[in-house]
């Protein structure tokens, strides 16, 4: 009798244990299903997107709300490889992919900062004398300048010693040029120095371009002591403004029995 009672008690205990276990599993399942952050990870997929134009890190901030938000769902950016790695439900990945197609577009070009146009400055070094010369001794573009000089100066002839051309940007530190040239007569050599400390403009437009030249210096003399004795020396220093395309007589200087004349032009190179 005692044995049967013991078996009965054991059977009841087993049934009670099974019932409690089933009840606990049922409660656990209900709790999991009621928790919106729980998910079966087997439903997730992964995909890597190549980002061609935009910053992947910045894209994450825009794309994050399109994810499911469940635990384990991620969007990770890598700047070095320019990629986005997405792990989420297939339908969320599809939405994120469409958003990437719309957002990963080339950036609009930045507006170009207006650049100061290049200025081509040409100095024509003329020598005026009372000697008779034959042939065309000056460039055709200076004929109108020579005609004006002939009305103001008493020299009979004008010859081009050398042209000096330099290009520089506005608001630059200026230009400096030195060189030697053969004298217009005999076998003398002349050395010159042409320098402008600063090139700038307070007003610059297509219709009225005014270029300011600060501390312009031009000097010329013989290349050797013997040449210096024959040629002499001249020096012109000034500040001036010159318009685009204008031909300007900057100054004159005595050079023994001759005169040195500096003519300057400025041209805007766009």
Secondary structure, 3 states (H helix, E strand, C coil): CHHHHHHHHHHHHHHHHHHHHHHHHHHHHHHHHHCCCCCCHHHEEEEEEECCCCCHHHHHHHHHHHCCCCCCCEEEEECCCCEEEEEEEHHHHHHHHHHHHHHCCCCCCCCCCCCCCEEEEEEEEEEEECCCCCCCCCCHHHHHHHHHHHHHCCCCEEEEEEEEEEEEECCECCEEEEEEEECCCCCCEEEEEEEEEEEECCCCCCCCCEEEEEEEEEEEEECCHHHHHHHCEEEEEEEEEEECCCEEEEEEEEECCEEEEEEEEEEEEC
